[in-house]
Amino acid sequence: MPPGHATARRNEVERTINAIKSFRAAATRYDKRAYVFHGTVTLAAIRLWLR
């Protein structure tokens, strides 16, 4: 792995998580069941990907 690659990858992951947290339902975790929360996060990720 080239130097700095792990840092760049970690930065990308952190920015993605922060973008998903911008969706209110994912940030506040309104969903009580894990499978519903997983669906909420998946939907948020799809919406980010389609932008």
MOQUI-V92306 format. One record per residue. N is the residue number from 1. PSI is psi in whole degrees, 0 to 359 (NA if undefined). Layout:
{{N	PSI} {N	PSI}}
//
This chain:
{{1	128} {2	153} {3	139} {4	350} {5	318} {6	322} {7	317} {8	319} {9	318} {10	321} {11	319} {12	317} {13	317} {14	319} {15	323} {16	316} {17	318} {18	325} {19	320} {20	324} {21	344} {22	343} {23	122} {24	316} {25	325} {26	325} {27	323} {28	349} {29	60} {30	329} {31	132} {32	332} {33	143} {34	320} {35	330} {36	318} {37	319} {38	319} {39	321} {40	315} {41	321} {42	316} {43	318} {44	319} {45	321} {46	316} {47	321} {48	318} {49	325} {50	349} {51	NA}}
//
